[in-house]
Amino acid sequence: MKESQDIGRRYQEETRYARERMAARDMDWAGRPSTFKTYPDCLKRVPVPVLRQEEGKALWDILAGRRSRRDFSPRPLEYESLARLLWATQGVTRREGMYLLRSAPSAGALYPVETYPVVNRVEGLSPGVYHLDVAGWSLELIREGDFGRELAAAGLHQEMLASAAAVLVWTAVIARSSWKYGQRAYRYIYLDAGHIAQNLYLAAEALDLGCCTAAAFFDGEVNSVIGVDANEEFAIYMGAVGHPG
């Protein structure tokens, strides 16, 4: 029991920077993992329109109004609204050499967080598990079906994961960051996910949508829903969205 209680403290200690123990890292550029993931054999590919919210609430009003909202109506989410939410969280805002800079910051511009929208009720989309192909800016359908209840069960029976119009599941591709930062990468990846989630909250508030994030879930069960191998990529966070109930 003592060991499990100390694991968080050990993590903090083992990943800290200290002048007396830092050594130069040799960068293996030839072995650098790809920044992008895609599913060439996906069931369906749906382009995501780049839609900006030209009018609406002022930023300060959005910040003041942001709340976690767990109650969702049965009303389907408009695909255009989902597109805006995806752009707010992972949209490409600038191309700079080999980098596609995005709406949320990432340590070293490595972007180790992948997005898997689990669609329950979105106009124009079949229910199922999708993957956001950032480079191609499209949604890849990788599992078709209703996974709301399964995801809710995996999320410690949080009903909002079944009643939401969609749930964005964020995963970590550790090698994408550890290639450069070693064990320190774990810290950066969770910070990256936090930036992305806050963008989701603010965009949802701007669109008068409900949003609530969740980090309490059975890891293996969520990994199974979206179909990732936990040895290389695993779920770290989720965000439920939809029209408020």
C-alpha positions as CSV (number, residue, x, y, z in Angstrom):
1,M,0.0,0.0,0.0
2,K,2.9,2.4,0.9
3,E,4.4,1.9,-2.6
4,S,1.2,2.9,-4.3
5,Q,0.9,5.9,-2.1
6,D,4.4,7.1,-3.1
7,I,4.1,6.6,-6.8
8,G,3.0,10.2,-7.5
9,R,5.9,11.6,-5.5
10,R,8.4,9.3,-7.2
11,Y,7.0,10.4,-10.6
12,Q,7.6,14.0,-9.6
13,E,11.1,13.3,-8.4
14,E,12.1,11.1,-11.4
15,T,11.0,13.6,-14.0
16,R,12.3,16.8,-12.4
17,Y,15.0,18.9,-13.9
18,A,18.1,19.6,-11.7
19,R,21.3,21.3,-12.9
20,E,23.5,18.6,-11.2
21,R,22.0,15.7,-13.1
22,M,21.1,17.1,-16.5
23,A,23.0,15.8,-19.4
24,A,23.0,16.7,-23.1
25,R,20.7,14.5,-25.1
26,D,21.7,13.2,-28.5
27,M,18.8,13.7,-30.9
28,D,18.1,10.7,-33.1
29,W,16.6,12.7,-36.0
30,A,16.4,9.6,-38.2
31,G,14.3,7.8,-35.5
32,R,11.9,10.7,-34.8
33,P,8.3,9.5,-34.6
34,S,5.8,10.9,-37.1
35,T,3.9,13.9,-35.8
36,F,0.7,12.7,-37.5
37,K,-1.4,9.6,-37.3
38,T,-3.9,8.4,-39.9
39,Y,-6.1,5.4,-40.7
40,P,-5.6,4.6,-44.4
41,D,-8.1,1.7,-44.1
42,C,-10.8,3.6,-42.2
43,L,-14.5,2.9,-43.0
44,K,-15.2,6.4,-44.1
45,R,-13.4,9.8,-44.4
46,V,-15.4,13.0,-43.8
47,P,-13.8,16.4,-44.5
48,V,-14.0,18.9,-41.7
49,P,-14.8,22.4,-42.8
50,V,-12.8,25.2,-41.3
51,L,-15.4,27.5,-39.9
52,R,-14.6,30.5,-37.7
53,Q,-17.1,32.1,-35.3
54,E,-17.1,35.6,-36.7
55,E,-19.6,37.0,-34.3
56,G,-20.7,36.1,-30.8
57,K,-19.6,36.7,-27.2
58,A,-16.6,38.6,-26.2
59,L,-13.6,36.7,-24.7
60,W,-14.1,38.1,-21.2
61,D,-17.7,37.1,-21.2
62,I,-16.8,33.6,-22.4
63,L,-14.2,33.3,-19.6
64,A,-16.8,34.4,-17.0
65,G,-19.5,32.1,-18.3
66,R,-17.4,28.9,-18.6
67,R,-18.7,26.1,-16.4
68,S,-18.7,22.3,-16.5
69,R,-22.2,21.3,-17.7
70,R,-23.1,17.7,-17.4
71,D,-26.7,17.7,-18.5
72,F,-27.3,17.4,-22.2
73,S,-30.5,17.5,-24.3
74,P,-31.4,14.8,-26.8
75,R,-31.0,17.4,-29.6
76,P,-28.3,16.3,-32.1
77,L,-25.2,18.5,-32.4
78,E,-24.8,20.3,-35.7
79,Y,-21.8,19.1,-37.7
80,E,-20.7,22.7,-38.2
81,S,-20.6,23.1,-34.4
82,L,-18.5,19.9,-34.0
83,A,-16.1,21.3,-36.8
84,R,-15.7,24.5,-34.8
85,L,-14.9,22.6,-31.6
86,L,-12.3,20.5,-33.4
87,W,-10.7,23.5,-34.9
88,A,-10.6,25.2,-31.5
89,T,-8.8,22.2,-30.0
90,Q,-6.5,21.0,-32.7
91,G,-6.9,23.3,-35.7
92,V,-3.9,24.3,-37.8
93,T,-3.3,28.0,-37.5
94,R,0.0,28.4,-39.2
95,R,2.5,26.4,-41.3
96,E,6.1,27.0,-40.3
97,G,8.6,24.7,-42.1
98,M,7.9,21.1,-41.1
99,Y,5.5,22.2,-38.4
100,L,1.8,22.7,-38.5
101,L,1.2,25.0,-35.5
102,R,-2.2,24.6,-33.9
103,S,-4.8,26.5,-31.8
104,A,-3.5,24.9,-28.6
105,P,0.2,25.0,-27.6
106,S,2.4,22.0,-27.4
107,A,5.9,21.5,-25.9
108,G,8.4,21.6,-28.7
109,A,5.5,21.7,-31.3
110,L,5.5,17.9,-31.1
111,Y,1.7,17.5,-30.6
112,P,1.6,14.1,-28.9
113,V,-2.2,14.2,-28.2
114,E,-4.5,12.6,-30.7
115,T,-8.3,13.2,-30.8
116,Y,-11.0,10.5,-31.2
117,P,-14.5,11.8,-31.3
118,V,-17.0,9.2,-30.2
119,V,-20.2,10.3,-31.9
120,N,-23.6,9.7,-30.3
121,R,-25.8,12.3,-32.1
122,V,-24.2,14.5,-34.7
123,E,-26.1,15.6,-37.8
124,G,-24.6,14.1,-40.9
125,L,-22.4,11.6,-39.1
126,S,-23.1,7.9,-38.4
127,P,-22.7,7.0,-34.7
128,G,-19.3,5.6,-34.0
129,V,-15.7,6.2,-33.2
130,Y,-13.8,8.6,-35.4
131,H,-10.2,9.8,-35.5
132,L,-9.2,13.4,-36.3
133,D,-6.7,13.4,-39.1
134,V,-5.1,16.8,-38.5
135,A,-2.8,16.9,-41.5
136,G,-5.7,16.0,-43.8
137,W,-8.2,17.8,-41.7
138,S,-10.8,15.1,-41.9
139,L,-12.6,12.6,-39.6
140,E,-11.8,8.9,-40.2
141,L,-14.6,6.5,-39.1
142,I,-12.8,3.6,-37.5
143,R,-15.7,1.9,-35.6
144,E,-19.3,2.2,-36.5
145,G,-22.0,1.8,-33.9
146,D,-23.4,3.3,-30.7
147,F,-20.7,3.3,-28.0
148,G,-22.2,5.9,-25.7
149,R,-23.3,3.3,-23.0
150,E,-20.0,1.4,-23.3
151,L,-18.0,4.7,-22.9
152,A,-20.1,5.7,-19.9
153,A,-19.5,2.4,-18.2
154,A,-15.8,2.8,-18.8
155,G,-16.0,6.3,-17.4
156,L,-17.1,5.1,-14.0
157,H,-20.7,5.2,-15.1
158,Q,-20.8,9.0,-15.7
159,E,-24.1,9.3,-17.5
160,M,-23.0,12.4,-19.4
161,L,-20.7,10.3,-21.5
162,A,-23.8,8.5,-22.9
163,S,-26.1,11.5,-23.1
164,A,-23.7,13.9,-24.7
165,A,-23.9,14.4,-28.5
166,A,-20.2,13.6,-28.8
167,V,-17.3,12.8,-26.5
168,L,-13.8,13.8,-27.6
169,V,-11.3,11.2,-26.3
170,W,-7.8,12.4,-26.2
171,T,-4.8,10.0,-26.2
172,A,-1.1,10.3,-25.7
173,V,1.4,9.0,-28.2
174,I,4.3,9.1,-25.7
175,A,7.2,8.4,-28.2
176,R,6.3,11.6,-30.1
177,S,7.5,13.6,-27.0
178,S,9.9,11.2,-25.2
179,W,12.0,11.2,-28.4
180,K,13.1,14.7,-27.4
181,Y,12.3,15.1,-23.7
182,G,12.8,11.6,-22.2
183,Q,10.8,10.9,-19.1
184,R,10.0,14.6,-18.7
185,A,7.6,14.1,-21.7
186,Y,4.9,12.7,-19.4
187,R,4.6,16.1,-17.7
188,Y,4.4,18.0,-20.9
189,I,1.8,15.7,-22.4
190,Y,-0.6,16.2,-19.6
191,L,-0.1,20.0,-19.8
192,D,-0.8,19.8,-23.6
193,A,-4.0,17.9,-22.9
194,G,-5.0,20.6,-20.4
195,H,-4.5,23.4,-23.0
196,I,-6.6,21.5,-25.5
197,A,-9.4,20.8,-23.0
198,Q,-9.6,24.5,-22.0
199,N,-9.9,25.5,-25.6
200,L,-12.9,23.0,-25.9
201,Y,-14.5,24.6,-22.9
202,L,-14.2,28.1,-24.2
203,A,-15.3,27.2,-27.7
204,A,-18.3,25.4,-26.3
205,E,-19.2,28.4,-24.2
206,A,-18.9,30.7,-27.3
207,L,-21.3,28.4,-29.1
208,D,-23.8,28.2,-26.2
209,L,-23.1,24.5,-25.9
210,G,-22.6,22.4,-22.8
211,C,-19.2,20.8,-22.1
212,C,-17.6,18.8,-19.3
213,T,-14.3,17.0,-19.2
214,A,-13.6,13.7,-17.4
215,A,-10.3,12.1,-16.3
216,A,-11.9,9.4,-14.1
217,F,-12.2,6.2,-16.2
218,F,-11.1,2.6,-16.5
219,D,-8.1,3.2,-18.7
220,G,-8.1,-0.2,-20.4
221,E,-11.8,0.0,-21.2
222,V,-11.6,3.4,-22.8
223,N,-8.6,2.2,-24.8
224,S,-10.6,-0.7,-26.0
225,V,-13.6,1.5,-27.1
226,I,-11.4,3.6,-29.4
227,G,-9.1,0.7,-30.3
228,V,-5.6,1.8,-29.3
229,D,-2.7,-0.3,-28.1
230,A,-1.8,1.0,-24.6
231,N,1.8,0.1,-25.1
232,E,2.2,2.9,-27.7
233,E,-0.9,5.1,-27.2
234,F,-3.4,5.4,-24.4
235,A,-6.4,7.5,-23.4
236,I,-5.6,10.4,-20.9
237,Y,-8.7,12.7,-21.0
238,M,-12.2,13.1,-22.3
239,G,-14.5,16.0,-23.1
240,A,-18.3,15.6,-23.5
241,V,-20.2,18.2,-25.6
242,G,-23.7,18.8,-26.7
243,H,-26.7,21.1,-26.3
244,P,-27.4,21.8,-22.7
245,G,-30.4,20.0,-21.2
